[in-house]
Every structure is written in C-alpha cells, then in structure tokens.
Amino acid sequence: MSSDTCPHGRAGVTRTGTDPDEARLAALTGEIHRVVRPGAPFVLADLNPEATGARFSTLRYGEPGAVYADGDTVPTTLRRLSGTTVTTACHYRSLPRYQDLLTGAGFPAPDLDLPLAPPQGDGASQPAETRLAPYMILSARGRSDRRTP
C-alpha cells in the first residue's frame, strides 16, 4: 500500500491501493504460499472486480460504465460515517487474474465467495449491496505435502 498527496491538491484526497507491479504481486503471493503452514487456510478479501461502477451505501469502486483492464488505476470513493467522502485509487485486478496469482504461487484453485448484505426492512428500495457483492473473498489452503527446499 502506498499513500501520496493527490495530484489535484485537494485536501482529504489521497492515492492508495495495491501494488501496480505484477512481478512484485506474483513474488508476494509466492512468499505467502511459502510461509503458510501446510493445510492452513489463506484468505484474500478485496473489492469485487465485477462490481465496478456500482454505487453502494458506503462505496463506489470505479466510474459507472467504465471498463477496466488488469493493472488500471480505478478511482474509489468511500463514504465516512460523518457523511463526507474520501477518494482513493486502487489498481484493478480481474477475478481470473486473482486466481492466476494464487495458483501460480502454488495454491490450489481458490473458492470464491461473493457475500451480499441482508435486505433491510420490507421496502422496495434496497441498497445495491443486497443484489451485488461489493467485496469478494477468495480462500485456499496451503499445500499438504510441504517439502523443504
């Protein structure tokens, strides 16, 4: 993660996000696989790449209608409890790219969970997160036949 002053100079706007460098991400994922105990679970939670542009109660990841490719910078707006917002930048990764990072590091194919928020009340107007998951959870286990190099 990095944090820089916004290039537009606006107060309260920072630039943060995952490392845009694919080689470093692959190396980091490989190191995680190396140190995870055999059979131990590994969980990766991140923004749902299929939810870009959707306006959730506290989040919008990407611009509506925009299409992003792996590594693209994606504006992400978060709404604070105070009602104010902060805009950050993340780097887009597609679900297949996340899966490739994990399997390329030696993890088995990960399980995917796209949790939805429960409906609120009985009103017809439900928040987007009751229909589309803003976050994804990928889980895998370290290999069970760990060999010492």
One Martini backbone bead per residue (centre of mass of N, CA, C, O) as a GRO file, in nm:
protein
  149
    1MET     BB    1   0.099   0.035   0.019
    2SER     BB    2   0.012   0.369  -0.067
    3SER     BB    3   0.076   0.729  -0.006
    4ASP     BB    4  -0.045   1.024  -0.161
    5THR     BB    5  -0.073   1.312  -0.289
    6CYS     BB    6  -0.285   1.471  -0.458
    7PRO     BB    7  -0.252   1.609  -0.777
    8HIS     BB    8  -0.495   1.829  -0.716
    9GLY     BB    9  -0.469   1.933  -0.400
   10ARG     BB   10  -0.687   1.808  -0.232
   11ALA     BB   11  -0.831   1.777   0.048
   12GLY     BB   12  -0.872   1.436   0.151
   13VAL     BB   13  -0.696   1.327  -0.093
   14THR     BB   14  -0.589   1.003  -0.179
   15ARG     BB   15  -0.337   0.757  -0.275
   16THR     BB   16  -0.429   0.419  -0.298
   17GLY     BB   17  -0.308   0.072  -0.312
   18THR     BB   18  -0.213  -0.162  -0.489
   19ASP     BB   19   0.027  -0.302  -0.652
   20PRO     BB   20   0.106  -0.250  -0.995
   21ASP     BB   21   0.324  -0.475  -0.979
   22GLU     BB   22   0.321  -0.792  -1.096
   23ALA     BB   23   0.588  -0.914  -0.990
   24ARG     BB   24   0.541  -0.841  -0.691
   25LEU     BB   25   0.275  -0.992  -0.656
   26ALA     BB   26   0.386  -1.272  -0.725
   27ALA     BB   27   0.605  -1.276  -0.506
   28LEU     BB   28   0.418  -1.236  -0.264
   29THR     BB   29   0.240  -1.486  -0.313
   30GLY     BB   30   0.476  -1.686  -0.295
   31GLU     BB   31   0.553  -1.614   0.000
   32ILE     BB   32   0.290  -1.689   0.127
   33HIS     BB   33   0.296  -1.985   0.044
   34ARG     BB   34   0.564  -2.056   0.189
   35VAL     BB   35   0.453  -1.968   0.499
   36VAL     BB   36   0.222  -2.144   0.489
   37ARG     BB   37   0.092  -2.382   0.636
   38PRO     BB   38   0.009  -2.685   0.598
   39GLY     BB   39  -0.340  -2.658   0.534
   40ALA     BB   40  -0.371  -2.369   0.565
   41PRO     BB   41  -0.544  -2.091   0.552
   42PHE     BB   42  -0.624  -1.858   0.280
   43VAL     BB   43  -0.725  -1.508   0.267
   44LEU     BB   44  -0.879  -1.304   0.011
   45ALA     BB   45  -0.973  -0.961   0.029
   46ASP     BB   46  -1.176  -0.767  -0.200
   47LEU     BB   47  -1.277  -0.608  -0.448
   48ASN     BB   48  -1.521  -0.646  -0.680
   49PRO     BB   49  -1.465  -0.663  -1.020
   50GLU     BB   50  -1.792  -0.682  -1.093
   51ALA     BB   51  -1.855  -0.380  -0.930
   52THR     BB   52  -1.797  -0.168  -1.118
   53GLY     BB   53  -1.977   0.145  -1.070
   54ALA     BB   54  -2.121   0.083  -0.827
   55ARG     BB   55  -2.359   0.205  -0.586
   56PHE     BB   56  -2.302   0.213  -0.261
   57SER     BB   57  -2.347   0.315   0.055
   58THR     BB   58  -1.995   0.336   0.100
   59LEU     BB   59  -1.936   0.276  -0.222
   60ARG     BB   60  -1.716   0.338  -0.517
   61TYR     BB   61  -1.584   0.129  -0.784
   62GLY     BB   62  -1.564   0.324  -1.011
   63GLU     BB   63  -1.700   0.406  -1.310
   64PRO     BB   64  -1.971   0.432  -1.474
   65GLY     BB   65  -1.915   0.226  -1.766
   66ALA     BB   66  -1.643   0.139  -1.711
   67VAL     BB   67  -1.344  -0.019  -1.836
   68TYR     BB   68  -1.118  -0.256  -1.696
   69ALA     BB   69  -0.780  -0.341  -1.660
   70ASP     BB   70  -0.523  -0.488  -1.564
   71GLY     BB   71  -0.376  -0.226  -1.354
   72ASP     BB   72  -0.571  -0.020  -1.340
   73THR     BB   73  -0.682   0.278  -1.237
   74VAL     BB   74  -0.922   0.318  -0.963
   75PRO     BB   75  -1.167   0.497  -0.852
   76THR     BB   76  -1.240   0.544  -0.493
   77THR     BB   77  -1.536   0.586  -0.299
   78LEU     BB   78  -1.579   0.690   0.040
   79ARG     BB   79  -1.811   0.675   0.307
   80ARG     BB   80  -1.852   0.825   0.589
   81LEU     BB   81  -2.021   0.859   0.882
   82SER     BB   82  -2.032   1.183   0.838
   83GLY     BB   83  -2.073   1.193   0.496
   84THR     BB   84  -1.814   1.205   0.393
   85THR     BB   85  -1.555   1.193   0.145
   86VAL     BB   86  -1.318   0.963  -0.011
   87THR     BB   87  -1.055   0.947  -0.249
   88THR     BB   88  -0.920   0.674  -0.418
   89ALA     BB   89  -0.674   0.434  -0.541
   90CYS     BB   90  -0.683   0.151  -0.740
   91HIS     BB   91  -0.601  -0.175  -0.867
   92TYR     BB   92  -0.702  -0.365  -1.109
   93ARG     BB   93  -0.851  -0.700  -1.077
   94SER     BB   94  -0.933  -0.982  -1.197
   95LEU     BB   95  -1.040  -1.283  -1.119
   96PRO     BB   96  -0.839  -1.445  -1.296
   97ARG     BB   97  -0.590  -1.299  -1.177
   98TYR     BB   98  -0.618  -1.387  -0.888
   99GLN     BB   99  -0.614  -1.689  -0.950
  100ASP     BB  100  -0.332  -1.690  -1.087
  101LEU     BB  101  -0.170  -1.593  -0.847
  102LEU     BB  102  -0.235  -1.837  -0.667
  103THR     BB  103  -0.164  -2.078  -0.856
  104GLY     BB  104   0.125  -1.971  -0.930
  105ALA     BB  105   0.216  -2.011  -0.616
  106GLY     BB  106   0.053  -2.311  -0.537
  107PHE     BB  107  -0.228  -2.292  -0.508
  108PRO     BB  108  -0.523  -2.384  -0.517
  109ALA     BB  109  -0.812  -2.344  -0.628
  110PRO     BB  110  -1.018  -2.106  -0.538
  111ASP     BB  111  -1.260  -1.995  -0.343
  112LEU     BB  112  -1.576  -1.824  -0.390
  113ASP     BB  113  -1.706  -1.523  -0.233
  114LEU     BB  114  -2.026  -1.326  -0.254
  115PRO     BB  115  -2.132  -1.119  -0.033
  116LEU     BB  116  -2.441  -1.025   0.096
  117ALA     BB  117  -2.664  -0.817   0.204
  118PRO     BB  118  -2.919  -0.783   0.388
  119PRO     BB  119  -3.217  -0.698   0.389
  120GLN     BB  120  -3.401  -0.386   0.447
  121GLY     BB  121  -3.672  -0.452   0.535
  122ASP     BB  122  -3.977  -0.397   0.311
  123GLY     BB  123  -3.868  -0.232   0.099
  124ALA     BB  124  -3.803  -0.171  -0.241
  125SER     BB  125  -3.549  -0.002  -0.150
  126GLN     BB  126  -3.242  -0.138  -0.203
  127PRO     BB  127  -2.935  -0.188  -0.166
  128ALA     BB  128  -2.692  -0.297  -0.378
  129GLU     BB  129  -2.564  -0.512  -0.163
  130THR     BB  130  -2.825  -0.712  -0.201
  131ARG     BB  131  -2.734  -0.784  -0.526
  132LEU     BB  132  -2.422  -0.690  -0.498
  133ALA     BB  133  -2.095  -0.755  -0.443
  134PRO     BB  134  -1.837  -0.550  -0.324
  135TYR     BB  135  -1.702  -0.818  -0.231
  136MET     BB  136  -1.434  -1.057  -0.213
  137ILE     BB  137  -1.363  -1.414  -0.144
  138LEU     BB  138  -1.061  -1.589  -0.126
  139SER     BB  139  -0.992  -1.945  -0.081
  140ALA     BB  140  -0.716  -2.138   0.058
  141ARG     BB  141  -0.472  -2.393   0.080
  142GLY     BB  142  -0.209  -2.517   0.180
  143ARG     BB  143  -0.008  -2.747   0.120
  144SER     BB  144   0.029  -3.091   0.238
  145ASP     BB  145   0.334  -3.147   0.088
  146ARG     BB  146   0.562  -3.014   0.225
  147ARG     BB  147   0.878  -2.905   0.114
  148THR     BB  148   1.209  -2.882   0.153
  149PRO     BB  149   1.452  -2.699  -0.025
   0.00000   0.00000   0.00000
